[in-house]
């Protein structure tokens, strides 16, 4: 089966393995009101396939169990996490900031 972009109708030839975290029933009301949810052990992960149109950028999500992916190429995980390389100095700065943030949280908790 050939996939086409629902917006511009151009051909889509690759896909990303992705998924969504489904809110447990007791959190759905809070999620609808606050748009946040507590990460619980009973939350369910639903695998999905994401196809991005290279022409217009529209993303389409499909259930992998019903999708015919034979004609599409999976994008390797390594390519999905590529980013600008971070210098050693920046890594150290971020680590120090994280430690400072954690120390502040501990101090605040001890005062309460």
N, CA, C and O of each residue as an XYZ file, in Angstrom:
448
protein
N       0.846     -1.183      0.000
C       0.000      0.000      0.000
C       0.889      1.243      0.000
O       1.883      1.306      0.724
N       0.532      2.203     -0.796
C       1.287      3.444     -0.867
C       0.628      4.485      0.033
O      -0.582      4.702     -0.038
N       1.428      5.124      0.878
C       0.901      6.155      1.773
C       1.135      7.524      1.165
O       2.207      7.818      0.635
N       0.106      8.351      1.255
C       0.204      9.724      0.765
C      -0.145     10.671      1.900
O      -0.941     10.346      2.781
N       0.461     11.840      1.861
C       0.198     12.867      2.863
C      -1.272     13.287      2.771
O      -1.765     13.564      1.678
N      -1.976     13.338      3.910
C      -3.382     13.746      3.859
C      -3.559     15.220      3.497
O      -4.656     15.640      3.128
N      -2.484     16.009      3.601
C      -2.586     17.443      3.338
C      -2.227     17.781      1.888
O      -3.017     18.387      1.164
N      -0.994     17.368      1.473
C      -0.538     17.779      0.139
C      -0.528     16.635     -0.877
O      -0.216     16.851     -2.048
N      -0.867     15.426     -0.439
C      -0.986     14.235     -1.301
C       0.344     13.746     -1.879
O       0.337     12.943     -2.812
N       1.492     14.208     -1.351
C       2.768     13.689     -1.842
C       3.059     12.339     -1.188
O       2.530     12.028     -0.121
N       3.900     11.547     -1.837
C       4.186     10.182     -1.391
C       5.054     10.192     -0.127
O       5.997     10.976     -0.015
N       4.718      9.303      0.824
C       5.509      9.122      2.043
C       6.224      7.788      1.904
O       5.597      6.772      1.604
N       7.559      7.789      2.125
C       8.309      6.562      1.891
C       9.030      6.002      3.118
O       9.690      4.968      3.017
N       8.918      6.662      4.270
C       9.591      6.149      5.470
C       8.720      6.397      6.695
O       7.770      7.179      6.655
N       9.069      5.709      7.795
C       8.288      5.863      9.019
C       9.186      5.764     10.246
O      10.293      5.229     10.182
N       8.695      6.282     11.350
C       9.379      6.233     12.638
C       8.575      5.349     13.582
O       7.347      5.427     13.615
N       9.268      4.505     14.354
C       8.605      3.752     15.414
C       8.436      4.710     16.583
O       9.418      5.291     17.045
N       7.247      4.883     17.058
C       6.987      5.789     18.172
C       5.822      5.226     18.980
O       5.435      4.074     18.783
N       5.276      6.001     19.859
C       4.143      5.531     20.641
C       3.595      6.623     21.531
O       4.145      7.722     21.611
N       2.510      6.304     22.193
C       1.880      7.240     23.118
C       1.651      6.542     24.449
O       1.492      5.322     24.504
N       1.636      7.317     25.508
C       1.353      6.790     26.835
C      -0.110      7.089     27.145
O      -0.514      8.250     27.212
N      -0.892      6.043     27.332
C      -2.322      6.205     27.598
C      -2.550      6.426     29.086
O      -2.033      5.678     29.916
N      -3.311      7.437     29.419
C      -3.601      7.741     30.825
C      -4.515      6.671     31.408
O      -5.471      6.251     30.756
N      -4.227      6.220     32.645
C      -5.142      5.282     33.294
C      -6.480      5.973     33.571
O      -6.530      7.200     33.656
N      -7.555      5.211     33.710
C      -8.891      5.808     33.876
C      -8.974      6.830     35.011
O      -9.665      7.840     34.876
N      -8.278      6.583     36.131
C      -8.375      7.512     37.262
C      -7.678      8.848     36.998
O      -7.923      9.817     37.717
N      -6.819      8.916     35.988
C      -6.120     10.162     35.666
C      -6.715     10.896     34.469
O      -6.304     12.019     34.176
N      -7.661     10.297     33.782
C      -8.159     10.905     32.553
C      -8.845     12.240     32.796
O      -8.710     13.153     31.982
N      -9.579     12.377     33.898
C     -10.259     13.645     34.178
C      -9.234     14.751     34.426
O      -9.360     15.848     33.882
N      -8.208     14.462     35.257
C      -7.157     15.450     35.503
C      -6.429     15.806     34.216
O      -6.096     16.967     33.982
N      -6.186     14.806     33.389
C      -5.473     15.055     32.140
C      -6.270     15.996     31.242
O      -5.703     16.892     30.616
N      -7.567     15.797     31.181
C      -8.404     16.655     30.338
C      -8.466     18.080     30.868
O      -8.588     19.023     30.087
N      -8.383     18.252     32.191
C      -8.464     19.582     32.794
C      -7.101     20.273     32.791
O      -6.989     21.425     32.371
N      -6.057     19.568     33.262
C      -4.738     20.180     33.447
C      -3.753     19.910     32.313
O      -2.713     20.564     32.236
N      -4.058     18.968     31.442
C      -3.158     18.530     30.363
C      -1.854     17.946     30.891
O      -0.838     17.959     30.196
N      -1.879     17.440     32.105
C      -0.726     16.737     32.668
C      -1.235     15.477     33.336
O      -2.411     15.373     33.686
N      -0.330     14.512     33.511
C      -0.732     13.305     34.213
C       0.441     12.752     34.994
O       1.600     12.944     34.624
N       0.131     12.072     36.065
C       1.139     11.417     36.866
C       1.551     10.137     36.152
O       0.704      9.402     35.643
N       2.843      9.874     36.116
C       3.309      8.643     35.490
C       3.089      7.496     36.460
O       3.772      7.403     37.479
N       2.162      6.643     36.157
C       1.816      5.519     37.028
C       2.252      4.214     36.380
O       2.432      4.122     35.165
N       2.415      3.213     37.228
C       2.809      1.908     36.713
C       1.714      1.285     35.859
O       1.999      0.444     35.006
N       0.467      1.684     36.076
C      -0.607      1.094     35.285
C      -0.909      1.880     34.003
O      -1.875      1.571     33.304
N      -0.091      2.893     33.689
C      -0.251      3.583     32.408
C       0.176      2.616     31.301
O       1.094      1.818     31.488
N      -0.476      2.691     30.182
C      -0.187      1.772     29.088
C       0.502      2.499     27.941
O       0.134      3.617     27.581
N       1.510      1.839     27.377
C       2.205      2.364     26.207
C       1.582      1.751     24.962
O       1.479      0.530     24.852
N       1.169      2.589     24.031
C       0.587      2.095     22.781
C       1.558      2.410     21.650
O       1.790      3.578     21.339
N       2.129      1.373     21.030
C       3.043      1.623     19.913
C       2.305      2.235     18.723
O       1.155      1.897     18.442
N       2.984      3.128     18.045
C       2.419      3.783     16.864
C       3.512      3.898     15.803
O       4.699      3.741     16.090
N       3.093      4.170     14.596
C       4.002      4.467     13.500
C       3.739      5.917     13.109
O       2.594      6.314     12.893
N       4.818      6.710     13.019
C       4.677      8.114     12.638
C       5.301      8.305     11.257
O       6.457      7.950     11.027
N       4.526      8.864     10.357
C       5.008      9.162      9.016
C       4.993     10.678      8.841
O       3.971     11.327      9.060
N       6.129     11.229      8.447
C       6.244     12.679      8.266
C       6.418     12.977      6.781
O       7.287     12.412      6.118
N       5.590     13.858      6.281
C       5.685     14.278      4.885
C       6.920     15.163      4.721
O       7.075     16.155      5.433
N       7.788     14.806      3.791
C       9.012     15.584      3.575
C       8.728     16.895      2.851
O       9.537     17.822      2.901
N       7.590     16.973      2.184
C       7.260     18.182      1.425
C       6.644     19.263      2.313
O       7.071     20.417      2.269
N       5.635     18.895      3.125
C       4.930     19.916      3.909
C       5.117     19.771      5.424
O       4.773     20.686      6.173
N       5.659     18.635      5.886
C       5.942     18.466      7.311
C       4.807     17.932      8.160
O       4.954     17.840      9.379
N       3.687     17.579      7.567
C       2.556     17.046      8.330
C       2.895     15.642      8.822
O       3.392     14.812      8.061
N       2.621     15.382     10.107
C       2.864     14.061     10.689
C       1.550     13.294     10.763
O       0.521     13.842     11.157
N       1.595     12.028     10.385
C       0.437     11.144     10.434
C       0.789      9.958     11.316
O       1.868      9.382     11.181
N      -0.113      9.588     12.220
C       0.115      8.456     13.114
C      -0.809      7.310     12.727
O      -1.994      7.512     12.464
N      -0.245      6.092     12.696
C      -0.991      4.907     12.290
C      -0.693      3.782     13.277
O       0.427      3.666     13.774
N      -1.686      2.966     13.553
C      -1.501      1.781     14.392
C      -0.668      0.767     13.603
O      -1.065      0.387     12.501
N       0.480      0.315     14.138
C       1.335     -0.589     13.369
C       0.701     -1.952     13.090
O       1.091     -2.626     12.137
N      -0.262     -2.364     13.902
C      -0.888     -3.668     13.671
C      -1.814     -3.653     12.454
O      -2.089     -4.703     11.872
N      -2.288     -2.490     12.073
C      -3.185     -2.402     10.919
C      -2.510     -1.782      9.698
O      -3.083     -1.786      8.608
N      -1.305     -1.254      9.866
C      -0.621     -0.586      8.758
C       0.125     -1.602      7.894
O       0.656     -2.592      8.399
N       0.157     -1.349      6.612
C       0.938     -2.161      5.688
C       2.263     -1.429      5.477
O       2.342     -0.487      4.688
N       3.300     -1.869      6.189
C       4.568     -1.145      6.190
C       5.598     -1.737      5.234
O       6.754     -1.312      5.240
N       5.206     -2.706      4.416
C       6.155     -3.383      3.533
C       6.823     -2.444      2.538
O       7.989     -2.641      2.194
N       6.114     -1.438      2.074
C       6.666     -0.529      1.067
C       7.363      0.683      1.676
O       7.832      1.558      0.948
N       7.433      0.743      2.995
C       8.050      1.885      3.668
C       9.373      1.474      4.312
O       9.565      0.311      4.668
N      10.269      2.429      4.455
C      11.563      2.177      5.078
C      11.540      2.707      6.503
O      11.212      3.874      6.715
N      11.887      1.866      7.500
C      11.944      2.386      8.867
C      13.155      3.301      9.041
O      14.234      3.015      8.523
N      12.974      4.391      9.762
C      14.082      5.300     10.054
C      14.806      4.746     11.276
O      14.179      4.558     12.318
N      16.119      4.476     11.179
C      16.848      3.919     12.323
C      16.825      4.859     13.523
O      16.819      6.081     13.371
N      16.811      4.270     14.720
C      16.745      5.049     15.957
C      17.868      6.075     16.030
O      17.651      7.200     16.482
N      19.055      5.703     15.593
C      20.209      6.607     15.677
C      19.952      7.915     14.937
O      20.421      8.974     15.356
N      19.208      7.840     13.843
C      18.918      9.053     13.070
C      17.854      9.916     13.732
O      17.777     11.115     13.463
N      17.034      9.327     14.591
C      15.977     10.105     15.233
C      16.496     10.896     16.420
O      15.864     11.869     16.832
N      17.634     10.500     16.979
C      18.160     11.189     18.162
C      19.371     12.054     17.839
O      20.015     12.579     18.747
N      19.684     12.208     16.567
C      20.803     13.061     16.185
C      20.509     14.496     16.594
O      19.372     14.964     16.532
N      21.532     15.156     16.999
C      21.402     16.566     17.327
C      22.760     17.214     17.184
O      23.726     16.572     16.770
N      22.833     18.465     17.519
C      24.126     19.126     17.486
C      24.988     18.555     18.593
O      24.514     18.373     19.714
N      26.246     18.268     18.299
C      27.112     17.741     19.353
C      27.284     18.769     20.474
O      27.401     19.968     20.219
N      27.296     18.288     21.706
C      27.440     19.166     22.863
C      28.895     19.124     23.315
O      29.477     18.050     23.465
N      29.470     20.288     23.529
C      30.862     20.338     23.964
C      30.990     19.821     25.394
O      30.018     19.804     26.150
N      32.194     19.403     25.752
C      32.441     18.913     27.112
C      32.146     20.009     28.137
O      31.625     19.730     29.217
N      32.477     21.244     27.798
C      32.229     22.368     28.702
C      30.725     22.530     28.969
O      30.313     22.775     30.103
N      29.915     22.389     27.915
C      28.461     22.505     28.056
C      27.903     21.342     28.866
O      26.989     21.534     29.667
N      28.441     20.131     28.668
C      28.000     18.974     29.452
C      28.264     19.204     30.940
O      27.415     18.903     31.779
N      29.435     19.734     31.260
C      29.793     20.007     32.658
C      28.883     21.084     33.230
O      28.434     20.970     34.371
N      28.604     22.139     32.447
C      27.725     23.208     32.915
C      26.330     22.665     33.219
O      25.740     23.014     34.241
N      25.804     21.818     32.345
C      24.476     21.241     32.559
C      24.459     20.326     33.783
O      23.500     20.334     34.555
N      25.522     19.538     33.958
C      25.591     18.643     35.118
C      25.629     19.452     36.411
O      24.962     19.097     37.382
N      26.405     20.536     36.430
C      26.468     21.387     37.634
C      25.116     22.026     37.924
O      24.698     22.105     39.079
N      24.437     22.480     36.880
C      23.115     23.081     37.079
C      22.145     22.052     37.655
O      21.372     22.369     38.558
N      22.180     20.828     37.141
C      21.313     19.768     37.657
C      21.612     19.503     39.123
O      20.692     19.360     39.928
N      22.895     19.435     39.476
C      23.274     19.209     40.875
C      22.823     20.362     41.763
O      22.343     20.138     42.874
N      22.973     21.596     41.280
C      22.519     22.760     42.046
C      21.002     22.725     42.242
O      20.503     23.029     43.325
N      20.273     22.352     41.186
C      18.813     22.246     41.291
C      18.415     21.181     42.308
O      17.512     21.396     43.116
N      19.085     20.038     42.269
C      18.785     18.965     43.221
C      19.105     19.390     44.648
O      18.344     19.094     45.569
N      20.231     20.084     44.839
C      20.600     20.558     46.176
C      19.552     21.540     46.694
O      19.203     21.509     47.874
N      19.054     22.405     45.826
C      18.008     23.341     46.220
C      16.725     22.633     46.612
O      16.051     23.047     47.555
N      16.381     21.570     45.899
C      15.178     20.805     46.229
C      15.331     20.105     47.575
O      14.379     20.031     48.351
N      16.536     19.590     47.853
C      16.789     18.926     49.138
C      16.698     19.937     50.270
O      16.080     19.660     51.298
N      17.310     21.110     50.093
C      17.246     22.158     51.119
C      15.805     22.566     51.397
O      15.414     22.729     52.552
N      15.024     22.730     50.351
C      13.622     23.120     50.510
C      12.839     22.040     51.253
O      12.020     22.349     52.118
N      13.088     20.779     50.920
C      12.389     19.673     51.582
C      12.774     19.574     53.053
O      11.932     19.263     53.895
N      14.035     19.836     53.366
C      14.486     19.770     54.761
C      13.872     20.885     55.596
O      13.613     20.692     56.783
N      13.633     22.048     54.994
C      13.041     23.170     55.720
C      11.568     22.934     56.016
O      11.041     23.446     57.005
N      10.905     22.167     55.171
C       9.471     21.905     55.358
C       9.288     20.874     56.381
O       8.155     20.506     56.690
